[in-house]
């Protein structure tokens, strides 16, 4: 009886938190427009202590990080649950449920940060909010409806998990999961419209030039429609980039959670479970990380097409060194993900046969990252500049051009894909008669692809920018994608009925590999913070680029050093909150472990 009462109290508290979060978001979003309209006489208000922009920056970034987590995790949780249903393996169902429990812990924090952000914006920037609500008012109401839908669906999806275990019930439960993802994706798309409109308040013109058509007249009055404002120049690229990024970020965070639980585990069974969960999280993060540079390239290309000055500031001027830092961080992600895969081969007897390829793959990745992080223009003294014959080094300076960087990015992606291919093959022996021919074909595909990508990169040095950006770089992307698709199909057929020499020994990973998973989560979070600074900073001294100037005391673009310090503070706050959520999960499990005897006593008494 005690245990039943305790569980009921716990569930009641969770329900109360959900209802409070729901009520807070409803009140905030519905009254935001009214508050903003009533405050139009005041253009700006200061935020005590840290300033208006810093306050909005912290609240917005924390809301975005938690929002990315609760939008990304359900996407692969539903897929894992479906795999568990098809394979009848309860481990998948347990893991998917554990992922959703993490979402439940993060959901209230997301709503809280969203509420804080709305309060800061309508208090500190009333005229800006009035302008945006005048354009996007109906979509803000739709956002509230979607938020209600997501909240109730997540509530039903989580608390109905144990009850909806029959085959028919399970299908309805999966439908709730799909519906949850529809609501979450729609929420992201709607809010992205507001943010991207501030950067690119124009629509794309007809082919072939796709010239930007402004949605405001010379006085700044809005002359477009709601749909045109939503479907602005950078809306869809940001949607796709964030969608893929959310999946990668969610995978990295659950990987860090699994690493935390692995390091704290007391039994081999728990170590095996969280080792498997960490592998799954890393695999999901890789699935998002591999196409993410392609989506980022598309977004950068659209920004450049919208406004060339903005594009030049992004990659070649104001934010150029930020993208050098980005290259370092993405290099850490790829090196860390590959290290984890190589460490994972120690779980599998027979995985050592691929160890001979490892030094070459490490060399390719490290050299490619070195090229990627090489700046075009070095910070040098006049004497050094004279010795080089100019600000650009005659040889190393070539690595600073985008054609070199796009080339090595594709090589890194293909090498990472090859690492996963070796991991998947470890401990297996194909039984098909054409296995040697299949391996030769796969090797030829990789060899021809690398030759094509490198050749296109070299040609890129000699052609004009438009041809390289619009023709050569997309061809490189298509070559890399084609390799991954073709090789995956061949490998699946070749190893469909392969003999397994041994099972995977889950739980046998080193502690170092778990620290790598935690490092990947921290790096992903830092990268999201830096890219958020870049996207917002591109507007420079504008609330809405070219339409509504920023006349506040903070109307300047923060220095990179200041931005990095602010992002570091945000990351510390974020992981303190995430660590608290992780600790609650561990604490709850410990309490459950200590209560079975009470349950047994109660059951005996009831009988």
PADO-988567 format. One line per field, with one value per residue (C-alpha): x, y, z. Coordinates in Angstrom, 2 decimals. Each point is the difference from the previous one (the first is absolute). Example, Ala and Ser with C-alpha at 12.3 -4.5 7.8 and 13.67 -1.06 7.14 Angstrom:
east = (12.30/1.37)
north = (-4.50/3.44)
up = (7.80/-0.66)
! end
This chain:
east = (0.00/2.85/1.57/-3.29/-0.59/3.55/-0.36/-3.37/1.51/2.90/-2.33/-2.20/3.04/0.95/-3.54/0.06/3.29/-1.42/-3.19/1.94/2.35/-2.96/-1.86/3.09/0.70/-3.65/-0.19/3.33/-0.64/-3.58/0.71/3.32/-1.64/-2.16/2.95/2.08/-2.77/-0.58/3.69/0.62/0.77/3.14/2.52/2.48/0.26/3.22/0.36/1.65/3.52/0.94/-1.82/-2.90/1.90/1.91/-3.18/-1.81/3.08/0.21/-3.73/-0.26/3.02/-1.08/-3.52/1.43/2.30/-2.72/-2.47/2.40/0.32/-3.73/-0.62/2.87/-0.29/-3.62/0.94/2.34/-1.89/-2.97/2.27/1.62/-3.41/-1.13/3.14/-0.81/-3.52/1.18/2.83/-1.96/3.12/-1.00/3.42/-0.91/-3.28/1.75/2.62/-2.58/-2.01/3.12/0.63/-3.52/0.42/2.93/-2.30/-2.53/2.67/1.12/-3.46/-0.88/3.41/-0.58/-3.37/1.46/2.83/-2.49/-2.10/3.02/1.01/-3.45/-0.03/3.45/-0.90/-3.31/1.53/3.31/-0.99/-3.71/0.08/1.84/-2.55/-2.82/1.43/0.43/-3.37/-1.65/1.45/-0.09/-2.97/-2.07/3.03/0.61/-3.52/0.66/3.21/-2.03/-2.33/2.97/1.54/-3.20/-0.01/3.64/-0.45/-3.03/1.47/3.31/-1.97/-2.05/3.00/2.09/-2.59/-1.76/3.18/-0.44/-3.75/0.06/2.01/-2.44/0.53/-2.96/0.68/3.65/-0.93/-2.09/2.94/2.29/-2.59/0.24/3.77/-0.31/-2.57/2.36/2.70/-2.43/-0.91/3.65/1.17/-2.87/0.89/3.59/-1.05/-2.34/2.55/2.73/-2.14/0.17/3.77/0.91/-2.23/2.16/3.03/-1.53/-3.26/-0.45/-1.24/1.85/-0.59/-0.49/2.73/2.72/1.26/-2.22/0.30/-1.23/-3.37/-0.43/-3.19/0.19/-0.29/2.50/-1.67/0.31/-3.71/-0.79/-1.45/-0.01/-2.22/0.39/1.06/2.62/1.42/0.13/1.44/2.83/3.37/1.70/-3.00/0.21/3.83/-0.13/-2.85/2.00/3.24/-1.65/-1.96/3.17/1.88/-2.68/0.37/3.79/-0.22/-2.61/2.14/3.05/-1.86/-1.52/3.46/1.38/-2.84/0.84/3.69/-0.92/-2.11/2.69/2.63/-2.39/-1.22/0.64/-0.96/1.12/-3.61/-0.30/3.37/-1.09/-3.31/1.56/2.87/-2.59/-1.90/3.20/0.78/-3.53/0.31/3.35/-1.43/-2.93/2.34/2.11/-3.10/-0.75/3.60/0.85/-2.64/0.21/2.85/-2.04/-3.00/2.29/1.44/-3.51/-0.86/3.21/-0.65/-3.52/1.29/2.56/-2.67/-2.29/2.68/3.58/1.32/-1.53/1.52/3.46/-0.20/-0.93/2.84/2.64/-0.14/-1.76/-0.69/2.79/1.97/-3.16/-0.16/3.61/-1.12/-2.96/2.40/2.00/-3.16/-1.38/3.42/-0.29/-3.45/1.18/3.21/-1.92/-2.74/2.58/1.97/-3.16/-0.69/3.57/-0.22/-3.29/1.71/1.68/-3.43/-0.01/2.30/1.24/-0.13/3.79/0.34/-0.88/2.57/2.59/-2.07/-0.28/3.29/-0.84/-3.52/1.32/2.50/-2.71/-2.30/2.73/1.49/-3.47/-0.90/3.31/-0.93/-3.53/1.22/2.66/-0.92/0.32/1.60/2.50/0.56/3.59/2.44/0.96/3.37/-1.66/-2.46/2.83/1.85/-3.09/-0.65/-3.34/-2.46/-0.67/2.55/0.75/-0.66/-1.79/-2.26/-1.64/-1.33/-1.95/-2.17/-3.43/0.77/2.71/-2.23/-2.98/2.31/1.39/-3.45/-1.16/3.13/-0.65/-3.60/1.00/2.70/-2.51/-2.44/2.77/0.67/-3.64/0.12/2.96/-1.81/-3.10/2.06/1.95/-0.53/-1.90/0.94/-2.05/-1.26/-0.81/2.14/0.74/1.44/3.47/-1.51/-2.26/2.95/1.85/-3.04/-0.31/3.72/-0.31/-2.99/1.94/3.12/-1.85/-2.01/3.11/1.68/-3.09/-0.37/3.69/-0.01/-3.09/1.68/3.11/-2.12/-1.78/3.18/-0.10/-3.66/-2.10/-1.85/-3.51/0.88/1.77/-2.82/-2.92/1.46/3.21/-0.77/-3.47/1.66/2.44/-2.93/-1.88/3.09/0.40/-3.70/0.00/2.94/-1.77/-3.23/1.63/2.43/-2.74/-2.23/2.83/1.16/-3.50/-0.51/3.47/-0.36/-3.71/0.63/3.53/1.36/0.76/3.18/-0.92/-2.59/0.67/1.26/-1.99/1.39/3.65/0.80/2.69/-0.81/1.91/-2.63/-2.72/1.85/0.16/-3.82/-0.23/2.53/-2.10/-3.08/1.91/1.46/-3.40/-1.45/2.87/-0.38/-3.72/0.74/2.63/-2.23/-2.85/2.31/0.91/-3.61/-1.11/3.18/-0.34/-2.76/2.56/-1.75/-3.49/-2.94/-1.42/2.73/-0.35/-3.40/0.14/3.31/1.23/0.26/0.49/3.17/0.99/-0.15/3.35/1.26/1.77/3.65/0.76/1.76/-3.05/-2.30/2.13/-0.05/-3.78/-0.48/2.27/-2.24/-3.09/1.58/0.85/-3.62/-1.36/2.09/-0.68/-3.72/0.57/2.17/-2.80/-2.44/2.46/0.43/-3.75/-0.18/2.78/-1.54/-3.40/1.49/1.83/-3.24/-1.74/2.81/-0.48/-3.78/-0.78/-0.06/-2.60/-2.03/0.18/-1.06/-2.93/-1.11/0.17/-2.07/-2.58/-0.40)
north = (0.00/2.36/-0.48/0.54/3.19/1.20/-0.61/1.76/3.01/0.06/-0.14/2.73/2.27/-0.58/0.80/3.19/1.11/-0.64/1.94/2.93/0.08/-0.20/2.79/2.22/-0.37/0.59/3.19/1.29/-0.59/1.25/3.22/0.76/1.88/2.05/0.96/0.94/2.17/1.78/0.80/1.55/3.41/-1.52/-1.22/-1.71/-0.85/-1.04/-3.33/0.42/-1.23/-1.76/2.08/-0.74/-1.77/-2.29/-0.91/-0.82/-1.86/-2.28/-0.75/-0.55/-2.31/-2.11/-0.25/-1.01/-2.66/-1.65/0.39/-1.68/-2.90/-0.59/0.36/-2.26/-2.88/-1.04/-0.37/-2.90/-1.26/-0.83/-1.77/-2.04/-0.89/-1.17/-2.14/-1.55/-0.79/-1.65/-1.99/-0.73/1.03/1.71/1.67/2.42/0.86/0.59/2.24/2.06/0.46/1.15/2.59/1.36/0.18/2.34/2.14/0.16/1.36/2.59/1.09/2.15/1.69/0.76/1.58/1.95/1.42/0.85/1.90/1.89/0.87/1.36/2.15/1.42/0.77/1.72/1.97/1.00/0.22/0.93/1.71/-2.91/-2.45/2.25/0.04/-3.78/-0.76/2.31/-2.14/-3.46/0.32/-2.89/-2.30/0.80/-1.17/-3.13/-0.48/-0.06/-2.64/-2.10/0.35/-1.32/-2.89/-0.87/0.16/-2.28/-2.41/-0.25/-0.53/-2.83/-1.50/-0.19/-1.03/-2.39/-1.96/-2.80/-0.24/-0.12/-3.20/-2.16/-0.19/2.24/2.31/0.18/1.19/2.77/0.83/0.27/2.25/2.28/0.05/0.97/2.66/1.33/0.44/1.73/2.51/0.52/0.51/2.40/2.03/0.27/1.03/2.72/1.51/-0.19/2.25/2.81/-0.27/-0.42/2.91/2.28/-1.11/-0.16/2.00/-0.84/-2.78/-1.77/1.36/-2.10/-1.93/0.29/2.79/-0.65/3.67/0.92/1.81/2.17/-0.19/3.59/3.36/2.83/1.18/-3.47/-0.85/-3.66/-0.55/-3.79/-2.82/-2.20/-2.95/2.09/1.11/-3.63/-1.34/2.52/-0.48/-2.04/-1.68/-3.45/-0.29/0.80/-2.51/-2.82/1.00/0.12/-3.20/-1.96/1.83/-0.87/-3.70/0.18/2.08/-2.30/-3.04/1.66/0.92/-3.47/-1.41/2.17/-1.16/-3.63/0.68/1.57/-3.03/-2.40/1.59/-0.10/-3.57/-2.61/-3.16/-1.53/-0.05/3.76/0.60/-2.11/1.87/3.46/-1.01/-0.98/3.23/2.02/-1.75/0.75/3.66/0.31/-1.72/2.42/2.97/-1.25/-0.42/3.68/1.20/-1.48/1.94/3.11/1.68/-0.40/1.71/2.71/0.59/0.43/2.50/1.97/0.03/1.38/2.71/1.01/0.07/2.12/2.59/-0.29/2.39/-2.17/-3.10/1.59/1.12/-3.54/-1.90/2.54/2.95/0.66/-3.64/-1.74/-0.94/-1.36/-2.53/-0.97/-0.82/-1.85/-2.10/-0.90/-1.04/-2.05/-1.61/-0.97/-1.48/-2.14/-1.11/-0.82/-1.89/-2.02/-0.73/-1.31/-2.28/-1.32/-0.58/-1.81/-2.58/-1.33/-1.30/-2.32/-2.95/0.31/3.78/0.17/-1.03/3.58/1.54/0.15/2.65/2.22/1.97/1.00/1.07/2.01/1.71/0.88/1.48/1.96/1.43/0.88/1.76/1.90/1.25/0.84/2.15/1.86/3.70/1.78/3.11/-0.37/2.49/1.02/2.86/2.28/-1.78/-3.42/1.31/1.34/-3.32/-1.87/2.51/1.05/-0.86/-3.45/-2.79/-1.14/-3.68/-0.29/2.90/-2.22/-2.20/2.99/0.10/-1.65/-2.38/-1.64/-0.06/-1.53/-2.68/-1.09/0.08/-2.62/-2.08/0.13/-1.10/-2.93/-1.09/0.10/-2.03/-2.54/-0.24/-0.87/-2.51/-1.77/0.04/-1.53/-2.75/-0.91/-3.60/-0.91/-2.15/0.37/-3.25/1.26/-1.38/3.46/1.50/0.62/1.67/2.03/1.26/0.91/1.95/1.82/0.86/1.25/2.17/1.60/0.47/1.56/2.23/1.31/0.64/1.84/2.12/0.99/0.76/2.19/1.78/0.73/1.26/2.27/2.06/0.92/0.86/2.98/0.02/-0.34/-3.14/-1.53/0.80/-0.92/-2.94/-1.53/-0.07/-1.60/-2.65/-0.79/-0.37/-2.28/-2.19/-0.46/-0.76/-2.43/-1.90/-0.41/-1.18/-2.44/-1.50/-0.37/-1.90/-2.31/-0.61/-0.77/-2.60/-1.48/-0.37/-0.80/-3.69/0.38/-2.39/1.67/-1.26/1.53/2.16/3.58/0.15/3.00/1.66/-0.69/3.55/2.07/3.01/2.16/-0.72/1.27/3.24/0.40/-0.22/2.75/2.08/-0.39/1.32/3.02/0.70/-0.26/2.44/2.45/-0.21/0.75/3.04/1.31/-0.48/1.75/2.98/-0.05/-0.14/2.85/2.03/0.03/2.61/2.31/3.22/-1.06/-1.60/-0.81/0.19/3.11/0.85/0.67/1.35/-0.85/3.30/-1.56/0.47/-3.54/0.82/-1.51/-3.43/-1.65/-0.85/-3.68/-0.13/1.47/-2.41/-3.01/1.08/0.40/-3.38/-1.59/1.38/-1.34/-3.44/-0.18/0.87/-2.48/-2.93/0.84/-0.36/-3.10/-1.53/0.60/-1.79/-2.90/-0.16/-0.12/-2.99/-1.78/0.89/-1.30/-3.31/-0.40/0.55/-2.62/-2.48/0.42/-0.47/-3.52/-1.51/2.57/-0.88/-3.69/0.63/2.09/-2.62/-2.72/2.09/0.75/-3.68)
up = (0.00/0.83/-3.42/-1.80/1.97/-0.73/-3.74/-0.09/1.79/-2.47/-2.99/1.52/0.34/-3.63/-1.09/2.06/-1.59/-3.46/0.71/1.45/-2.99/-2.38/1.77/0.11/-3.72/-0.87/2.03/-1.26/-3.68/0.00/1.89/-1.71/-2.84/2.37/2.18/-3.02/-1.48/3.31/0.28/-3.40/1.55/1.52/-2.55/2.36/3.68/1.75/1.72/3.42/0.51/-3.24/-2.62/-2.31/-2.75/2.33/1.85/-3.24/-1.29/3.04/0.10/-3.76/-0.21/2.98/-1.41/-3.38/1.49/2.07/-2.86/-2.41/2.41/0.49/-3.75/-1.08/2.46/-0.79/-3.68/0.60/3.08/-2.24/-2.49/2.79/1.42/-3.44/-0.34/3.37/-1.16/-3.22/1.63/3.21/1.92/3.25/0.28/-2.77/1.68/3.32/-1.59/-1.91/3.20/1.83/-2.73/0.40/3.77/-0.62/-2.18/2.81/2.31/-2.56/-1.15/3.01/-0.18/-3.69/0.75/2.91/-2.12/-2.74/2.50/1.32/-3.57/-0.84/3.15/-0.82/-3.61/0.68/2.89/-1.57/-3.70/-0.13/-3.42/-1.59/1.40/-1.15/-3.53/-0.13/1.58/-2.54/-2.79/1.59/2.38/-1.47/0.00/3.68/0.80/-2.06/2.01/3.23/-1.46/-1.09/3.46/1.58/-2.46/0.66/3.77/0.16/-2.55/1.87/3.21/-1.52/-1.79/3.18/2.58/-2.38/-0.74/2.53/-0.52/-3.82/-0.48/-1.99/-3.75/-0.88/2.94/-1.00/-3.47/1.55/2.25/-3.03/-1.62/3.04/-0.45/-3.65/0.91/2.68/-2.64/-2.35/2.71/0.96/-3.58/-0.70/3.11/-1.19/-3.51/1.32/2.39/-2.65/-2.20/2.56/0.40/-3.66/-0.97/2.14/-2.03/-3.48/-0.29/-3.67/-2.25/-2.78/-3.48/-3.15/-1.79/-1.11/2.28/3.07/0.82/3.50/-0.08/3.14/2.06/1.29/-1.71/0.43/3.22/1.57/-0.28/-0.64/-3.48/-0.25/1.23/3.07/-2.15/-1.80/3.35/1.17/-3.25/-0.03/-1.68/2.75/1.67/-1.59/0.14/3.73/0.48/-1.59/1.72/3.43/-0.59/-0.76/2.75/2.57/-0.80/0.34/3.19/1.54/-0.78/1.58/3.19/0.50/-0.74/2.82/2.26/-0.80/0.70/3.34/0.92/-1.27/2.24/2.98/-0.65/2.71/-1.90/-3.27/-1.19/0.42/-1.64/-2.98/-0.31/0.15/-2.25/-2.61/0.59/-0.39/-3.27/-1.23/0.99/-1.79/-3.08/-0.07/0.48/-2.92/-2.18/0.60/-0.10/-3.41/-2.03/2.21/-1.94/-3.20/1.61/1.38/-3.46/-1.42/2.74/-0.58/-3.74/0.50/2.35/-2.62/-2.73/2.19/0.72/-1.23/2.65/2.70/-1.60/-0.23/3.64/0.99/-1.68/-0.98/2.35/3.29/0.96/-1.90/3.13/1.59/-2.83/0.70/3.56/-1.50/-2.09/3.12/1.84/-2.88/-0.26/3.68/-0.70/-2.90/1.72/3.20/-1.84/-1.93/3.18/1.65/-2.97/0.02/3.76/-0.54/-2.18/3.16/1.05/-3.00/-0.52/-3.57/-0.10/0.23/-3.67/-0.96/2.36/-2.78/-1.80/3.07/-0.30/-3.58/0.95/2.94/-2.31/-2.55/2.66/1.82/-3.21/-1.30/3.25/-0.22/-3.47/1.13/2.90/-2.04/-0.38/-3.32/1.47/2.82/2.81/-0.78/0.51/-2.93/-0.20/-0.26/-2.56/-2.14/0.23/-1.23/-2.76/1.48/2.81/-1.50/0.12/-3.60/0.84/3.35/-0.96/-2.62/2.82/1.26/-3.12/0.09/-2.84/2.16/3.07/-1.84/-1.38/3.37/1.62/-2.48/0.67/3.76/-0.52/-2.23/2.47/2.87/-2.08/-0.64/3.77/0.59/-2.86/1.65/3.36/-1.54/-1.66/3.14/1.09/-3.16/-2.99/-3.21/-1.53/-3.50/-2.81/-1.42/3.23/-1.52/-3.04/2.29/2.04/-3.20/-1.23/3.34/-0.01/-3.59/0.93/2.85/-2.14/-2.93/2.33/1.76/-3.35/-1.27/3.16/0.03/-3.75/0.34/2.91/-2.09/-2.90/2.49/0.40/-3.69/-0.66/1.00/3.30/-1.45/-1.95/2.99/2.44/-2.26/-1.94/1.35/3.72/-0.45/-2.20/2.83/2.38/-2.39/-0.48/3.77/0.48/-2.93/1.50/3.34/-1.63/-2.46/2.52/2.62/-2.43/-1.12/3.57/1.26/-2.72/0.51/3.79/0.13/0.87/1.33/2.63/3.32/1.66/3.35/1.71/1.02/3.60/1.20/3.11/-0.86/-1.11/1.70/2.15/-2.53/-2.63/2.34/0.61/-3.78/-0.14/2.62/-1.95/-3.15/1.81/1.34/-3.45/-1.71/2.53/-0.47/-3.75/0.19/2.14/-2.42/-3.03/1.79/0.54/-3.71/-1.23/2.25/-0.43/-3.79/0.41/1.66/1.15/-1.15/1.78/-3.44/-2.60/-2.18/1.51/3.74/1.36/3.48/1.92/3.41/2.09/-1.10/-3.71/-0.91/-0.96/2.96/-0.46/-0.51/3.38/1.75/-1.83/0.96/3.66/-0.06/-1.68/2.62/2.76/-1.77/-0.44/3.72/0.90/-2.55/1.17/3.64/-0.77/-2.15/2.72/2.49/-2.32/-0.38/3.76/0.52/-2.35/1.89/3.35/-1.10/-1.12/3.31/1.90/-2.14/0.66/3.72/-0.01/-1.38/3.51/1.02/-3.06/0.80/3.61/-1.11/-2.50/2.63/2.37/-2.67/-0.76)
! end
